[in-house]
Structures are given as structure tokens and as C-alpha cells.
Amino acid sequence: YFREQQTDFTVLEVGLGGALDSTNVVQPLVSVITNVARDHVEQLGQRIAEIAGVKAGIIKSGAPAVTAAQDPQALRVLEKQAGCAGVRLWRVGEDVRWQVREQTEEGQSFDLYGIQEVFPALKMRLVGAHQFRNAAVAVTIGELLRMEYGVRIPTAAVYEALRDVQWPGRLELISLRPKILLDGAHNPDGAQALAEALRLYKRRRLRMCLGILADKEREKVLDILVPLADELIITRPNSERAGDWETVATYAGKFGKPVRAVADPQDAAQAGIAGLSPDDMLCVSGSLYMLADLRKALLHLTRQE
């Protein structure tokens, strides 16, 4: 397929883990492990070191590796695999660093100290402190393509790409009055990133609409997000993995906040915006299956408004 599309470069995302994933038949130019967190624990293992070991399976001889992982156990595993493959592991946060200039609900700016070049005053519309790390990973890949393969990537292209990049469903603000924010935070790490980013958004009251798959660590996600909300709507993700979705509402109710369970995501969208004042905020989060349904419905509803 990629050959038919005549791509210059392909970003091939692993489906699950790494070592045994079908994408691992490919010999990469650069191997990238953005982070190592507890997710898919039934398949990948309970401990961070186990999960890192599976993810490290994509590190190959002849291809430099990049990671933004911070957990010491994970880093030890990744370093060991890189050593066995005879390649260098570039660590974002150590070999590549950044200095934040500004953070707002509309965008961010920062200085990036790369492998070979300093990029002052980079700007992006993506919001959240975690996006500095993501941007640093992307720029590091570009620098390695320059260094290892002689690929011409102009400095101006780095500035343009970060300035223009958009990511539907990841801290995506689709309405300003009232504010409607979409974010596919479906595991504890994602929930923590969302919780930190929510501090940037000014609002009077926060209504949160959540739908989380049964194979995720739902209680941990709720422990992080529910305390931030004034009221909650729990819905069923459009997936066979939704499981006993109503137990999410039961658990959320233990925090003493008003909680409604609305099975259909379209109905949840209606309930989400009903009665919001212009200074209130609706945050929709959880399963990307659910987010896709709600995004379409909310865009339609807000246009009608």
C-alpha cells in the first residue's frame, strides 16, 4: 500500500506492544518508543519492565532508536536492547531538551535544544505539557534522518510543521462559548496529561462526559479525572469491548458528584451541551471509539447553535 502511495517516508505505528506485532516485519530507518506505561497489561505484562521488554522488540540493528520514556526500569530495558542491537538510544529529556516559553489554551511556544541544532521560539497549536515531549521526539527523528541518511529537512520546515499540526480528538477545542474540549485519554497516563492541561482552560463549571472500555484501568482514570469535574455523564463506547459500562457510573458516584448514565453517545452529546452557560466547559474523554461518535454529534449540534 505504501509503495502504491509512493510515500517518501512512512510512520508505521505498532498495533500492540512491539516484539510480536505484525508491523515488526519492517526494517526501520529509526525505531521510536515514545513512552512506556501500563496499558494492555493482559497481553504485555503487569510490570513496567515487562512492557518495556515487549516494546523494545522494535529496536533493530542498523537503525538508531529514540525514546521519551522516563521510568528508570523502562530505560534500563531499552538501553540493554539498544546495546544488544549495537545502536544508540537517544533519550528525549536528556540528549534533547526544551525550555517552555508560553502555555495557553490556544497554543504553546518553547525553545528546543536538539542533537545538532537549537530551535528557538517554536510554536504549536497543540496544548498540554506532554506535547513538548512529543514535539521533541518528532524533531529528533528529523535530525536523525539528516545525520544518518543525509535527508534534507530545512529548519523552516520544522517550524512550519509544528505550527500547522492539528490532532483531532487530542485536547481539541471545538467550541469557545461554551468551551467544548475533546481528548482521547483512555489510560492513567493520558488522564494525567489531560488533568494537567485542564488547568490552562478558564471556565466557570466543568461538565465531563466519559466513556471507557472495560479492558482499560477505568478506576485509575476516574480517580484522576472525576475530582476535577462539577458533574459527570457516563456513556457506552461503541465497541464490543465496552463491557459493563454502567459500573463506571457507579464508581464515579462514589466521589459525591452528580452523575448520569446515558447509554447512547448521541444522546450523551445532547445531554452534554444541554444547559451549559457560555462560561461553562464540557470535556469529553475516554475511548477513541466513543470520542469519534461524540465529536461528530457535537460538531453538528454546535453548528446548529
ABEGO torsion letter per residue (X at the ends): XAAAAGBABBBBBBABGGAABAAAABBBABBBBABBBBBGAAAAEABAAAAAAAAAAABBBGBBBBBABABAAAAAAAAAAAAAAGBBBBBBGAABBBBBABBBAAEBBBBBBBAABBBBGBBBABBEAAAAAAAAAAAAAAAAAAAAAGBBBBAAAAAAAAAABBBBGBGBBABAOBBBBBBBBABAAAAAAAAAAAAABBBABBBBBBBBBAABBAAAAAAAAAAABABBBBBBBBBAAAEBAAAAAAAAAAAGBBBBBBABAAAAAAAAABGBBAABBBBBBEBAAAAAAAAAAAAAAAAAX
